């Protein structure tokens, strides 16, 4: 059983937090994020720490308890430091480029794939093969990275495709000849 919800969240000095039950607003140097807390969870700020408390001890409350703590912690990290994912394109002739804010992928299809990110996400391309996705919301950064990867996931025989920076692609042996 996880005990993430019991951990306190430390508020850095440059972060502002407004709590209007059930809404939580976190403001920092990179922007602001909002979260609507469940009615099963109560939030308290003590000095520079946030503590979450379950109002009832049901299965649903226990599920939301740890989830809420993780989301609020990620909001604080996002508005102070931000989140970044790096994707690497491998394959002969596979490349990417930016057209304004739109990402254009040439990954072996007969047409180029165009991906337009939400306004709060920044995409940067280096060397036509490295894609950097950054933003303050961890969920959206991960979702956009997964969407880009799903265009051409790495295949196990040659390793061609789009993969995360630290992803290990398990290679398979090809067909043995006679």
C-alpha positions as CSV (number, residue, x, y, z in Angstrom):
1,X,0.0,0.0,0.0
2,X,1.4,3.4,-1.0
3,X,1.8,6.1,1.5
4,X,2.4,9.0,-0.8
5,X,-0.6,11.0,0.4
6,X,0.8,11.2,4.0
7,X,3.9,13.0,2.9
8,X,3.9,16.7,3.3
9,X,4.6,19.0,0.4
10,X,7.2,21.7,1.0
11,X,6.4,25.1,-0.6
12,X,9.5,26.9,-2.0
13,X,10.0,30.6,-1.2
14,X,9.1,31.8,-4.7
15,X,5.8,29.9,-5.0
16,X,2.4,31.4,-4.1
17,X,-0.5,29.1,-3.2
18,X,-4.1,30.1,-3.0
19,X,-6.7,27.7,-1.5
20,X,-10.4,28.3,-2.1
21,X,-12.0,25.0,-1.2
22,X,-12.1,22.9,-3.4
23,X,-9.8,24.8,-5.8
24,X,-6.0,25.1,-5.5
25,X,-4.1,27.7,-7.4
26,X,-0.3,27.5,-7.6
27,X,1.6,30.5,-9.0
28,X,5.3,30.7,-9.8
29,X,7.9,32.3,-12.0
30,X,6.9,30.1,-15.0
31,X,3.1,30.5,-14.8
32,X,0.1,29.3,-12.8
33,X,-1.8,26.0,-12.6
34,X,-5.2,25.2,-11.1
35,X,-6.5,22.0,-9.6
36,X,-10.0,21.1,-8.3
37,X,-9.7,19.0,-5.2
38,X,-12.1,16.2,-4.5
39,X,-14.7,16.7,-1.7
40,X,-13.2,13.6,0.0
41,X,-9.9,15.4,0.6
42,X,-9.2,18.4,2.9
43,X,-6.1,20.6,2.4
44,X,-4.2,22.5,5.1
45,X,-1.3,24.9,4.9
46,X,1.0,25.0,7.9
47,X,3.8,27.5,7.6
48,X,5.6,26.5,4.4
49,X,4.1,23.0,4.1
50,X,0.9,21.5,2.6
51,X,-0.8,18.6,4.3
52,X,-3.7,16.6,2.8
53,X,-6.2,14.9,5.0
54,X,-8.9,12.3,4.1
55,X,-12.3,13.3,5.3
56,X,-13.6,9.7,5.2
57,X,-11.7,6.4,5.0
58,X,-13.2,4.8,1.9
59,X,-11.5,3.1,-1.0
60,X,-12.2,6.0,-3.3
61,X,-10.8,8.5,-0.7
62,X,-7.6,6.5,-0.3
63,X,-7.2,6.4,-4.1
64,X,-7.7,10.2,-4.5
65,X,-5.6,11.0,-1.5
66,X,-2.2,9.9,-3.0
67,X,-3.2,11.1,-6.5
68,X,-4.1,14.6,-5.2
69,X,-0.8,14.9,-3.3
70,X,1.2,13.9,-6.4
71,X,-0.7,16.3,-8.7
72,X,-0.2,19.3,-6.3
73,X,3.5,18.4,-5.9
74,X,3.9,18.2,-9.7
75,X,2.2,21.6,-10.0
76,X,4.7,23.2,-7.6
77,X,7.6,21.6,-9.4
78,X,6.2,22.7,-12.8
79,X,5.7,26.4,-11.9
80,X,9.2,26.6,-10.4
81,X,11.4,24.3,-12.6
82,X,9.2,23.0,-15.4
83,X,9.2,19.6,-17.1
84,X,11.0,18.4,-20.2
85,X,11.0,15.3,-22.3
86,X,13.5,14.4,-25.0
87,X,12.7,12.3,-28.0
88,X,15.2,10.8,-30.4
89,X,14.5,9.9,-34.0
90,X,16.5,7.0,-35.4
91,X,16.3,5.8,-39.0
92,X,17.7,6.6,-42.4
93,X,15.9,9.6,-43.9
94,X,13.9,10.2,-40.7
95,X,13.9,13.8,-39.6
96,X,11.9,16.6,-38.0
97,X,11.7,20.3,-38.3
98,X,9.7,23.2,-36.9
99,X,7.4,25.4,-39.0
100,X,6.5,28.2,-36.6
101,X,5.0,26.3,-33.6
102,X,4.1,23.3,-35.7
103,X,6.3,20.2,-35.6
104,X,6.7,18.4,-38.9
105,X,7.9,14.8,-38.9
106,X,9.2,12.9,-41.9
107,X,9.4,9.3,-40.7
108,X,8.9,7.1,-43.7
109,X,5.3,7.8,-44.6
110,X,4.3,9.1,-48.0
111,X,3.3,12.4,-46.3
112,X,4.7,14.6,-43.6
113,X,3.0,14.4,-40.1
114,X,2.1,17.8,-38.7
115,X,1.7,18.1,-34.9
116,X,0.4,21.3,-33.4
117,X,1.1,21.5,-29.7
118,X,-1.1,23.3,-27.1
119,X,-0.1,27.0,-26.4
120,X,1.5,26.1,-23.0
121,X,3.9,23.6,-24.6
122,X,7.2,24.5,-26.2
123,X,8.8,22.2,-28.8
124,X,12.4,22.6,-29.9
125,X,14.2,20.5,-32.6
126,X,18.0,20.1,-32.6
127,X,20.0,18.3,-35.4
128,X,16.7,17.2,-37.1
129,X,16.7,14.2,-34.8
130,X,16.3,15.4,-31.3
131,X,13.0,16.8,-30.1
132,X,12.6,18.6,-26.8
133,X,9.2,19.1,-25.3
134,X,8.9,21.4,-22.3
135,X,6.1,23.0,-20.3
136,X,4.8,23.5,-16.7
137,X,2.1,20.8,-16.7
138,X,3.7,17.4,-16.4
139,X,0.6,15.6,-17.7
140,X,0.4,17.6,-20.9
141,X,4.2,17.4,-21.6
142,X,4.0,13.6,-21.2
143,X,0.8,13.4,-23.4
144,X,2.4,15.4,-26.3
145,X,5.6,13.3,-26.1
146,X,3.5,10.1,-26.2
147,X,1.6,11.5,-29.2
148,X,4.8,12.3,-31.1
149,X,6.3,8.8,-30.2
150,X,3.1,7.1,-31.4
151,X,3.6,8.4,-34.9
152,X,6.4,5.9,-35.5
153,X,7.3,3.9,-32.3
154,X,10.7,2.1,-32.4
155,X,10.5,-1.3,-34.0
156,X,12.4,-4.2,-32.5
157,X,14.3,-5.5,-35.7
158,X,16.3,-2.4,-36.9
159,X,15.5,0.0,-34.0
160,X,14.1,2.6,-36.4
161,X,11.5,5.0,-35.1
162,X,10.9,7.7,-32.4
163,X,12.0,6.8,-28.9
164,X,12.4,8.5,-25.5
165,X,15.9,9.6,-24.6
166,X,16.4,6.9,-21.9
167,X,14.2,4.2,-23.5
168,X,15.7,0.8,-24.1
169,X,14.5,-0.8,-27.3
170,X,14.7,-4.6,-27.0
171,X,16.1,-5.9,-30.3
172,X,15.0,-9.1,-31.9
173,X,17.0,-11.4,-34.2
174,X,15.8,-11.4,-37.8
175,X,14.9,-14.4,-39.9
176,X,17.7,-16.9,-40.2
177,X,18.7,-17.8,-43.8
178,X,19.3,-21.4,-45.0
